[in-house]
Amino acid sequence: MITTMSKGKSTISKNVKKYRKKLGISQDKLSKLSNVAYNTIIKIESGATYNPRVETLKQIADTLCVSIDNLIKE
């Protein structure tokens, strides 16, 4: 598993949300810019998807101008 769990939400979910908010974009905007389904973004941020595909993380990371490492580390 790529991610660690703390308090019910994965590190990835917390980091995606943190970096998205830092850029001031909505989940919908992130979805469109990264070419990742809106429902996938919601599932990742809510913690429903604990282990997203590497390709999905790459698309999100590129859109958020961070590395995949930034998304998976605490």
N, CA, C and O atoms as a CHARMM CRD file, in Angstrom:
* protein
*
  296
    1    1 MET  N      0.83300  -1.18800   0.00000 PROA 1      0.00000
    2    1 MET  CA     0.00000   0.00000   0.00000 PROA 1      0.00000
    3    1 MET  C      0.87700   1.25100   0.00000 PROA 1      0.00000
    4    1 MET  O      1.87600   1.30300   0.71800 PROA 1      0.00000
    5    2 ILE  N      0.52400   2.23900  -0.77900 PROA 2      0.00000
    6    2 ILE  CA     1.30500   3.45900  -0.90900 PROA 2      0.00000
    7    2 ILE  C      1.13300   4.38100   0.28800 PROA 2      0.00000
    8    2 ILE  O      2.06400   5.09900   0.64900 PROA 2      0.00000
    9    3 THR  N     -0.00900   4.37300   0.89300 PROA 3      0.00000
   10    3 THR  CA    -0.35300   5.40300   1.86000 PROA 3      0.00000
   11    3 THR  C     -0.45100   4.86600   3.28100 PROA 3      0.00000
   12    3 THR  O     -0.67300   3.67500   3.49800 PROA 3      0.00000
   13    4 THR  N     -0.28400   5.76100   4.23500 PROA 4      0.00000
   14    4 THR  CA    -0.47500   5.39100   5.62700 PROA 4      0.00000
   15    4 THR  C     -1.78100   5.98000   6.11600 PROA 4      0.00000
   16    4 THR  O     -2.27700   6.96800   5.57400 PROA 4      0.00000
   17    5 MET  N     -2.32800   5.36200   7.14400 PROA 5      0.00000
   18    5 MET  CA    -3.61400   5.81700   7.65100 PROA 5      0.00000
   19    5 MET  C     -3.42100   6.55000   8.97000 PROA 5      0.00000
   20    5 MET  O     -2.63900   6.12500   9.82000 PROA 5      0.00000
   21    6 SER  N     -4.13600   7.64500   9.13000 PROA 6      0.00000
   22    6 SER  CA    -4.15800   8.32000  10.41400 PROA 6      0.00000
   23    6 SER  C     -5.48900   9.01300  10.56600 PROA 6      0.00000
   24    6 SER  O     -5.90000   9.81700   9.72800 PROA 6      0.00000
   25    7 LYS  N     -6.15800   8.67900  11.66300 PROA 7      0.00000
   26    7 LYS  CA    -7.44700   9.27500  11.97800 PROA 7      0.00000
   27    7 LYS  C     -8.47700   9.09100  10.86500 PROA 7      0.00000
   28    7 LYS  O     -9.27700   9.99000  10.60600 PROA 7      0.00000
   29    8 GLY  N     -8.46100   7.92400  10.20300 PROA 8      0.00000
   30    8 GLY  CA    -9.49800   7.60800   9.24000 PROA 8      0.00000
   31    8 GLY  C     -9.29000   8.13700   7.83100 PROA 8      0.00000
   32    8 GLY  O     -9.98700   7.70600   6.91300 PROA 8      0.00000
   33    9 LYS  N     -8.36400   9.04500   7.63400 PROA 9      0.00000
   34    9 LYS  CA    -8.11400   9.55600   6.28700 PROA 9      0.00000
   35    9 LYS  C     -6.67300   9.25500   5.90700 PROA 9      0.00000
   36    9 LYS  O     -5.77300   9.30400   6.74500 PROA 9      0.00000
   37   10 SER  N     -6.47100   8.94800   4.65500 PROA 10     0.00000
   38   10 SER  CA    -5.12800   8.63800   4.19800 PROA 10     0.00000
   39   10 SER  C     -4.29900   9.91500   4.04200 PROA 10     0.00000
   40   10 SER  O     -4.82500  11.02000   3.90900 PROA 10     0.00000
   41   11 THR  N     -3.00600   9.71600   4.06400 PROA 11     0.00000
   42   11 THR  CA    -2.08100  10.81900   3.83200 PROA 11     0.00000
   43   11 THR  C     -2.33300  11.42100   2.45400 PROA 11     0.00000
   44   11 THR  O     -2.30300  12.64000   2.28200 PROA 11     0.00000
   45   12 ILE  N     -2.58100  10.55900   1.48400 PROA 12     0.00000
   46   12 ILE  CA    -2.83800  11.04200   0.12600 PROA 12     0.00000
   47   12 ILE  C     -4.06200  11.94800   0.10400 PROA 12     0.00000
   48   12 ILE  O     -4.03300  13.02100  -0.49800 PROA 12     0.00000
   49   13 SER  N     -5.13500  11.52100   0.75700 PROA 13     0.00000
   50   13 SER  CA    -6.36100  12.33000   0.73200 PROA 13     0.00000
   51   13 SER  C     -6.12100  13.69500   1.35200 PROA 13     0.00000
   52   13 SER  O     -6.57500  14.71100   0.82600 PROA 13     0.00000
   53   14 LYS  N     -5.41300  13.71800   2.46300 PROA 14     0.00000
   54   14 LYS  CA    -5.12200  14.99300   3.12500 PROA 14     0.00000
   55   14 LYS  C     -4.24600  15.88900   2.24600 PROA 14     0.00000
   56   14 LYS  O     -4.47900  17.09400   2.14300 PROA 14     0.00000
   57   15 ASN  N     -3.23400  15.28300   1.61500 PROA 15     0.00000
   58   15 ASN  CA    -2.31400  16.07700   0.80600 PROA 15     0.00000
   59   15 ASN  C     -2.93900  16.59700  -0.48100 PROA 15     0.00000
   60   15 ASN  O     -2.69000  17.73700  -0.87300 PROA 15     0.00000
   61   16 VAL  N     -3.74100  15.78200  -1.13600 PROA 16     0.00000
   62   16 VAL  CA    -4.41900  16.25000  -2.35000 PROA 16     0.00000
   63   16 VAL  C     -5.28700  17.46000  -2.00000 PROA 16     0.00000
   64   16 VAL  O     -5.25400  18.47800  -2.69100 PROA 16     0.00000
   65   17 LYS  N     -6.04900  17.34000  -0.93800 PROA 17     0.00000
   66   17 LYS  CA    -6.92200  18.44500  -0.52300 PROA 17     0.00000
   67   17 LYS  C     -6.09900  19.68300  -0.15100 PROA 17     0.00000
   68   17 LYS  O     -6.44400  20.80100  -0.53100 PROA 17     0.00000
   69   18 LYS  N     -5.00900  19.47300   0.59500 PROA 18     0.00000
   70   18 LYS  CA    -4.15500  20.58800   1.02900 PROA 18     0.00000
   71   18 LYS  C     -3.58400  21.34500  -0.18300 PROA 18     0.00000
   72   18 LYS  O     -3.67300  22.57100  -0.25000 PROA 18     0.00000
   73   19 TYR  N     -3.01000  20.61700  -1.12100 PROA 19     0.00000
   74   19 TYR  CA    -2.39300  21.27300  -2.28100 PROA 19     0.00000
   75   19 TYR  C     -3.44400  21.88000  -3.21600 PROA 19     0.00000
   76   19 TYR  O     -3.20800  22.91700  -3.83700 PROA 19     0.00000
   77   20 ARG  N     -4.59100  21.23100  -3.30900 PROA 20     0.00000
   78   20 ARG  CA    -5.67000  21.79200  -4.13800 PROA 20     0.00000
   79   20 ARG  C     -6.13500  23.12400  -3.56100 PROA 20     0.00000
   80   20 ARG  O     -6.30400  24.10200  -4.28900 PROA 20     0.00000
   81   21 LYS  N     -6.33800  23.15300  -2.25700 PROA 21     0.00000
   82   21 LYS  CA    -6.78900  24.39500  -1.61400 PROA 21     0.00000
   83   21 LYS  C     -5.71800  25.47400  -1.69600 PROA 21     0.00000
   84   21 LYS  O     -6.02900  26.65800  -1.82700 PROA 21     0.00000
   85   22 LYS  N     -4.46300  25.06400  -1.61800 PROA 22     0.00000
   86   22 LYS  CA    -3.34900  26.01700  -1.73600 PROA 22     0.00000
   87   22 LYS  C     -3.39400  26.73500  -3.08600 PROA 22     0.00000
   88   22 LYS  O     -3.07400  27.92000  -3.18200 PROA 22     0.00000
   89   23 LEU  N     -3.79300  26.00200  -4.12000 PROA 23     0.00000
   90   23 LEU  CA    -3.92700  26.60300  -5.45200 PROA 23     0.00000
   91   23 LEU  C     -5.24800  27.33600  -5.62000 PROA 23     0.00000
   92   23 LEU  O     -5.43400  28.07800  -6.58400 PROA 23     0.00000
   93   24 GLY  N     -6.16700  27.12900  -4.68100 PROA 24     0.00000
   94   24 GLY  CA    -7.46000  27.80100  -4.74300 PROA 24     0.00000
   95   24 GLY  C     -8.37900  27.28200  -5.82600 PROA 24     0.00000
   96   24 GLY  O     -9.15200  28.03900  -6.41300 PROA 24     0.00000
   97   25 ILE  N     -8.29300  25.97400  -6.09400 PROA 25     0.00000
   98   25 ILE  CA    -9.16600  25.40500  -7.12500 PROA 25     0.00000
   99   25 ILE  C    -10.13300  24.40300  -6.49400 PROA 25     0.00000
  100   25 ILE  O     -9.84200  23.80700  -5.45700 PROA 25     0.00000
  101   26 SER  N    -11.26800  24.23300  -7.12800 PROA 26     0.00000
  102   26 SER  CA   -12.29700  23.30600  -6.65400 PROA 26     0.00000
  103   26 SER  C    -11.96300  21.87500  -7.08000 PROA 26     0.00000
  104   26 SER  O    -11.08500  21.64500  -7.91200 PROA 26     0.00000
  105   27 GLN  N    -12.67500  20.93700  -6.49600 PROA 27     0.00000
  106   27 GLN  CA   -12.52600  19.54300  -6.91600 PROA 27     0.00000
  107   27 GLN  C    -12.88200  19.39100  -8.38800 PROA 27     0.00000
  108   27 GLN  O    -12.22100  18.65700  -9.12100 PROA 27     0.00000
  109   28 ASP  N    -13.92100  20.08400  -8.81200 PROA 28     0.00000
  110   28 ASP  CA   -14.34400  20.02400 -10.20900 PROA 28     0.00000
  111   28 ASP  C    -13.24400  20.54900 -11.13800 PROA 28     0.00000
  112   28 ASP  O    -12.95700  19.95100 -12.17500 PROA 28     0.00000
  113   29 LYS  N    -12.64400  21.65700 -10.75700 PROA 29     0.00000
  114   29 LYS  CA   -11.57100  22.25000 -11.57100 PROA 29     0.00000
  115   29 LYS  C    -10.36300  21.31400 -11.62100 PROA 29     0.00000
  116   29 LYS  O     -9.76200  21.13000 -12.68000 PROA 29     0.00000
  117   30 LEU  N    -10.01000  20.72400 -10.48000 PROA 30     0.00000
  118   30 LEU  CA    -8.89600  19.77000 -10.45000 PROA 30     0.00000
  119   30 LEU  C     -9.19500  18.59100 -11.36400 PROA 30     0.00000
  120   30 LEU  O     -8.32200  18.12200 -12.09400 PROA 30     0.00000
  121   31 SER  N    -10.41900  18.12200 -11.31800 PROA 31     0.00000
  122   31 SER  CA   -10.83000  17.01800 -12.16500 PROA 31     0.00000
  123   31 SER  C    -10.62800  17.35000 -13.64300 PROA 31     0.00000
  124   31 SER  O    -10.05800  16.56300 -14.39900 PROA 31     0.00000
  125   32 LYS  N    -11.10000  18.51600 -14.03400 PROA 32     0.00000
  126   32 LYS  CA   -10.99500  18.91800 -15.44300 PROA 32     0.00000
  127   32 LYS  C     -9.54500  19.15000 -15.86700 PROA 32     0.00000
  128   32 LYS  O     -9.13600  18.72100 -16.94600 PROA 32     0.00000
  129   33 LEU  N     -8.77200  19.82400 -15.02200 PROA 33     0.00000
  130   33 LEU  CA    -7.37900  20.12700 -15.36600 PROA 33     0.00000
  131   33 LEU  C     -6.49900  18.87900 -15.40800 PROA 33     0.00000
  132   33 LEU  O     -5.57100  18.79100 -16.21300 PROA 33     0.00000
  133   34 SER  N     -6.79500  17.92400 -14.54300 PROA 34     0.00000
  134   34 SER  CA    -5.96200  16.72500 -14.46100 PROA 34     0.00000
  135   34 SER  C     -6.47700  15.57500 -15.32700 PROA 34     0.00000
  136   34 SER  O     -5.81600  14.54700 -15.46800 PROA 34     0.00000
  137   35 ASN  N     -7.66200  15.76300 -15.90400 PROA 35     0.00000
  138   35 ASN  CA    -8.28800  14.71200 -16.71300 PROA 35     0.00000
  139   35 ASN  C     -8.52400  13.43700 -15.89000 PROA 35     0.00000
  140   35 ASN  O     -8.35700  12.31700 -16.37200 PROA 35     0.00000
  141   36 VAL  N     -8.92000  13.65700 -14.62800 PROA 36     0.00000
  142   36 VAL  CA    -9.27200  12.56700 -13.72400 PROA 36     0.00000
  143   36 VAL  C    -10.75500  12.74800 -13.38400 PROA 36     0.00000
  144   36 VAL  O    -11.20100  13.86300 -13.11500 PROA 36     0.00000
  145   37 ALA  N    -11.49700  11.67700 -13.39700 PROA 37     0.00000
  146   37 ALA  CA   -12.94200  11.76000 -13.14300 PROA 37     0.00000
  147   37 ALA  C    -13.22700  12.46400 -11.81900 PROA 37     0.00000
  148   37 ALA  O    -12.54600  12.24200 -10.81800 PROA 37     0.00000
  149   38 TYR  N    -14.24300  13.31100 -11.83900 PROA 38     0.00000
  150   38 TYR  CA   -14.65100  14.06500 -10.65400 PROA 38     0.00000
  151   38 TYR  C    -14.91100  13.13200  -9.46900 PROA 38     0.00000
  152   38 TYR  O    -14.48900  13.41800  -8.34800 PROA 38     0.00000
  153   39 ASN  N    -15.60100  12.02300  -9.71600 PROA 39     0.00000
  154   39 ASN  CA   -15.89200  11.06000  -8.63800 PROA 39     0.00000
  155   39 ASN  C    -14.61600  10.47000  -8.05700 PROA 39     0.00000
  156   39 ASN  O    -14.55800  10.16700  -6.86500 PROA 39     0.00000
  157   40 THR  N    -13.59900  10.30600  -8.88300 PROA 40     0.00000
  158   40 THR  CA   -12.31900   9.79100  -8.40500 PROA 40     0.00000
  159   40 THR  C    -11.65200  10.79900  -7.46700 PROA 40     0.00000
  160   40 THR  O    -11.11200  10.42200  -6.42700 PROA 40     0.00000
  161   41 ILE  N    -11.69400  12.07400  -7.83800 PROA 41     0.00000
  162   41 ILE  CA   -11.13300  13.12800  -6.98000 PROA 41     0.00000
  163   41 ILE  C    -11.85300  13.11900  -5.62800 PROA 41     0.00000
  164   41 ILE  O    -11.21200  13.17600  -4.57900 PROA 41     0.00000
  165   42 ILE  N    -13.17100  13.04800  -5.65900 PROA 42     0.00000
  166   42 ILE  CA   -13.95600  13.03400  -4.42000 PROA 42     0.00000
  167   42 ILE  C    -13.59000  11.81400  -3.56600 PROA 42     0.00000
  168   42 ILE  O    -13.40300  11.93700  -2.35500 PROA 42     0.00000
  169   43 LYS  N    -13.49000  10.66000  -4.18600 PROA 43     0.00000
  170   43 LYS  CA   -13.16300   9.43600  -3.45200 PROA 43     0.00000
  171   43 LYS  C    -11.76100   9.50500  -2.84600 PROA 43     0.00000
  172   43 LYS  O    -11.54900   9.05100  -1.72200 PROA 43     0.00000
  173   44 ILE  N    -10.81100  10.06500  -3.58000 PROA 44     0.00000
  174   44 ILE  CA    -9.44900  10.19700  -3.05800 PROA 44     0.00000
  175   44 ILE  C     -9.43800  11.15400  -1.86400 PROA 44     0.00000
  176   44 ILE  O     -8.87200  10.83700  -0.81800 PROA 44     0.00000
  177   45 GLU  N    -10.05600  12.31300  -2.02000 PROA 45     0.00000
  178   45 GLU  CA   -10.04900  13.30600  -0.94200 PROA 45     0.00000
  179   45 GLU  C    -10.83700  12.85100   0.28400 PROA 45     0.00000
  180   45 GLU  O    -10.49300  13.21900   1.40800 PROA 45     0.00000
  181   46 SER  N    -11.86800  12.07000   0.08800 PROA 46     0.00000
  182   46 SER  CA   -12.68000  11.60800   1.22600 PROA 46     0.00000
  183   46 SER  C    -12.04700  10.41600   1.92600 PROA 46     0.00000
  184   46 SER  O    -12.45700  10.04300   3.02600 PROA 46     0.00000
  185   47 GLY  N    -11.05400   9.82600   1.29000 PROA 47     0.00000
  186   47 GLY  CA   -10.41200   8.65700   1.86500 PROA 47     0.00000
  187   47 GLY  C    -11.05300   7.34900   1.45400 PROA 47     0.00000
  188   47 GLY  O    -10.62800   6.28500   1.90300 PROA 47     0.00000
  189   48 ALA  N    -12.07200   7.41100   0.60500 PROA 48     0.00000
  190   48 ALA  CA   -12.74200   6.19800   0.14000 PROA 48     0.00000
  191   48 ALA  C    -11.82600   5.36700  -0.76300 PROA 48     0.00000
  192   48 ALA  O    -11.95400   4.14400  -0.82200 PROA 48     0.00000
  193   49 THR  N    -10.91100   6.02600  -1.46100 PROA 49     0.00000
  194   49 THR  CA    -9.90200   5.34500  -2.26800 PROA 49     0.00000
  195   49 THR  C     -8.56900   5.52600  -1.56600 PROA 49     0.00000
  196   49 THR  O     -7.97800   6.60500  -1.60400 PROA 49     0.00000
  197   50 TYR  N     -8.09300   4.45200  -0.91600 PROA 50     0.00000
  198   50 TYR  CA    -6.85800   4.52800  -0.13100 PROA 50     0.00000
  199   50 TYR  C     -5.61300   4.36400  -0.97900 PROA 50     0.00000
  200   50 TYR  O     -4.54200   4.85000  -0.61600 PROA 50     0.00000
  201   51 ASN  N     -5.74300   3.69000  -2.09200 PROA 51     0.00000
  202   51 ASN  CA    -4.57700   3.35000  -2.89200 PROA 51     0.00000
  203   51 ASN  C     -4.83500   3.64500  -4.37100 PROA 51     0.00000
  204   51 ASN  O     -4.99300   2.72000  -5.16800 PROA 51     0.00000
  205   52 PRO  N     -4.87800   4.94100  -4.74500 PROA 52     0.00000
  206   52 PRO  CA    -5.14200   5.27100  -6.15000 PROA 52     0.00000
  207   52 PRO  C     -4.01100   4.79900  -7.06700 PROA 52     0.00000
  208   52 PRO  O     -2.87700   4.60100  -6.63000 PROA 52     0.00000
  209   53 ARG  N     -4.34100   4.63000  -8.31600 PROA 53     0.00000
  210   53 ARG  CA    -3.34900   4.20500  -9.30700 PROA 53     0.00000
  211   53 ARG  C     -2.24600   5.25000  -9.43300 PROA 53     0.00000
  212   53 ARG  O     -2.48900   6.44500  -9.26200 PROA 53     0.00000
  213   54 VAL  N     -1.04700   4.79600  -9.73100 PROA 54     0.00000
  214   54 VAL  CA     0.10000   5.69400  -9.88700 PROA 54     0.00000
  215   54 VAL  C     -0.16700   6.69300 -11.01100 PROA 54     0.00000
  216   54 VAL  O      0.19500   7.86400 -10.90100 PROA 54     0.00000
  217   55 GLU  N     -0.79500   6.23500 -12.08300 PROA 55     0.00000
  218   55 GLU  CA    -1.09000   7.12500 -13.21100 PROA 55     0.00000
  219   55 GLU  C     -2.02300   8.26200 -12.76700 PROA 55     0.00000
  220   55 GLU  O     -1.86100   9.41000 -13.18300 PROA 55     0.00000
  221   56 THR  N     -2.98900   7.92600 -11.92600 PROA 56     0.00000
  222   56 THR  CA    -3.92100   8.93700 -11.41500 PROA 56     0.00000
  223   56 THR  C     -3.18300   9.93600 -10.53900 PROA 56     0.00000
  224   56 THR  O     -3.38000  11.14400 -10.66400 PROA 56     0.00000
  225   57 LEU  N     -2.32800   9.42800  -9.64800 PROA 57     0.00000
  226   57 LEU  CA    -1.54500  10.32200  -8.78600 PROA 57     0.00000
  227   57 LEU  C     -0.64200  11.23700  -9.60300 PROA 57     0.00000
  228   57 LEU  O     -0.47400  12.41200  -9.27500 PROA 57     0.00000
  229   58 LYS  N     -0.06300  10.69000 -10.66900 PROA 58     0.00000
  230   58 LYS  CA     0.82200  11.49200 -11.53500 PROA 58     0.00000
  231   58 LYS  C      0.04200  12.63500 -12.17100 PROA 58     0.00000
  232   58 LYS  O      0.52100  13.76800 -12.20600 PROA 58     0.00000
  233   59 GLN  N     -1.14600  12.35000 -12.66900 PROA 59     0.00000
  234   59 GLN  CA    -1.96700  13.39100 -13.29600 PROA 59     0.00000
  235   59 GLN  C     -2.34800  14.46900 -12.28200 PROA 59     0.00000
  236   59 GLN  O     -2.30200  15.66100 -12.58500 PROA 59     0.00000
  237   60 ILE  N     -2.72000  14.04700 -11.09300 PROA 60     0.00000
  238   60 ILE  CA    -3.09900  15.00900 -10.05000 PROA 60     0.00000
  239   60 ILE  C     -1.87800  15.81600  -9.61100 PROA 60     0.00000
  240   60 ILE  O     -1.94900  17.04000  -9.50200 PROA 60     0.00000
  241   61 ALA  N     -0.76600  15.13700  -9.36100 PROA 61     0.00000
  242   61 ALA  CA     0.45800  15.81900  -8.92400 PROA 61     0.00000
  243   61 ALA  C      0.90800  16.85500  -9.95000 PROA 61     0.00000
  244   61 ALA  O      1.26200  17.97700  -9.58800 PROA 61     0.00000
  245   62 ASP  N      0.89600  16.48400 -11.21900 PROA 62     0.00000
  246   62 ASP  CA     1.29600  17.42500 -12.27300 PROA 62     0.00000
  247   62 ASP  C      0.40100  18.65300 -12.27700 PROA 62     0.00000
  248   62 ASP  O      0.88400  19.77500 -12.42600 PROA 62     0.00000
  249   63 THR  N     -0.88400  18.45100 -12.11600 PROA 63     0.00000
  250   63 THR  CA    -1.83900  19.56600 -12.10000 PROA 63     0.00000
  251   63 THR  C     -1.61300  20.46100 -10.89300 PROA 63     0.00000
  252   63 THR  O     -1.74500  21.68100 -10.98900 PROA 63     0.00000
  253   64 LEU  N     -1.27200  19.85700  -9.75000 PROA 64     0.00000
  254   64 LEU  CA    -1.06000  20.62400  -8.52300 PROA 64     0.00000
  255   64 LEU  C      0.36500  21.18000  -8.41600 PROA 64     0.00000
  256   64 LEU  O      0.70800  21.85100  -7.44200 PROA 64     0.00000
  257   65 CYS  N      1.19300  20.88900  -9.43500 PROA 65     0.00000
  258   65 CYS  CA     2.58900  21.36400  -9.48600 PROA 65     0.00000
  259   65 CYS  C      3.40700  20.84700  -8.30400 PROA 65     0.00000
  260   65 CYS  O      4.21100  21.57600  -7.72300 PROA 65     0.00000
  261   66 VAL  N      3.18900  19.57900  -7.96100 PROA 66     0.00000
  262   66 VAL  CA     3.96700  18.91600  -6.92200 PROA 66     0.00000
  263   66 VAL  C      4.38300  17.54400  -7.43900 PROA 66     0.00000
  264   66 VAL  O      3.91400  17.09400  -8.48400 PROA 66     0.00000
  265   67 SER  N      5.26500  16.89000  -6.69700 PROA 67     0.00000
  266   67 SER  CA     5.67000  15.52600  -7.07900 PROA 67     0.00000
  267   67 SER  C      4.72000  14.52100  -6.43900 PROA 67     0.00000
  268   67 SER  O      3.97700  14.84800  -5.51300 PROA 67     0.00000
  269   68 ILE  N      4.75800  13.30100  -6.94600 PROA 68     0.00000
  270   68 ILE  CA     3.96200  12.24100  -6.32900 PROA 68     0.00000
  271   68 ILE  C      4.41600  12.07200  -4.88200 PROA 68     0.00000
  272   68 ILE  O      3.59300  11.82700  -3.99900 PROA 68     0.00000
  273   69 ASP  N      5.71600  12.20000  -4.63400 PROA 69     0.00000
  274   69 ASP  CA     6.21800  12.09700  -3.26200 PROA 69     0.00000
  275   69 ASP  C      5.52600  13.07400  -2.32600 PROA 69     0.00000
  276   69 ASP  O      5.23300  12.73800  -1.17900 PROA 69     0.00000
  277   70 ASN  N      5.26500  14.28200  -2.81200 PROA 70     0.00000
  278   70 ASN  CA     4.57200  15.26700  -1.97400 PROA 70     0.00000
  279   70 ASN  C      3.16900  14.79300  -1.60300 PROA 70     0.00000
  280   70 ASN  O      2.66100  15.13500  -0.53500 PROA 70     0.00000
  281   71 LEU  N      2.55300  14.02300  -2.46400 PROA 71     0.00000
  282   71 LEU  CA     1.20600  13.53100  -2.19400 PROA 71     0.00000
  283   71 LEU  C      1.17000  12.33500  -1.26200 PROA 71     0.00000
  284   71 LEU  O      0.19100  12.14000  -0.54300 PROA 71     0.00000
  285   72 ILE  N      2.24300  11.51900  -1.26500 PROA 72     0.00000
  286   72 ILE  CA     2.18700  10.28500  -0.48800 PROA 72     0.00000
  287   72 ILE  C      2.89900  10.37200   0.85700 PROA 72     0.00000
  288   72 ILE  O      2.68800   9.51200   1.71200 PROA 72     0.00000
  289   73 LYS  N      3.72500  11.37200   1.06600 PROA 73     0.00000
  290   73 LYS  CA     4.43400  11.41100   2.35300 PROA 73     0.00000
  291   73 LYS  C      3.71400  12.27900   3.37000 PROA 73     0.00000
  292   73 LYS  O      3.01500  13.23400   3.03000 PROA 73     0.00000
  293   74 GLU  N      3.91400  11.90800   4.64400 PROA 74     0.00000
  294   74 GLU  CA     3.25600  12.65200   5.72200 PROA 74     0.00000
  295   74 GLU  C      3.97000  13.95300   5.97900 PROA 74     0.00000
  296   74 GLU  O      3.56400  14.71800   6.85300 PROA 74     0.00000
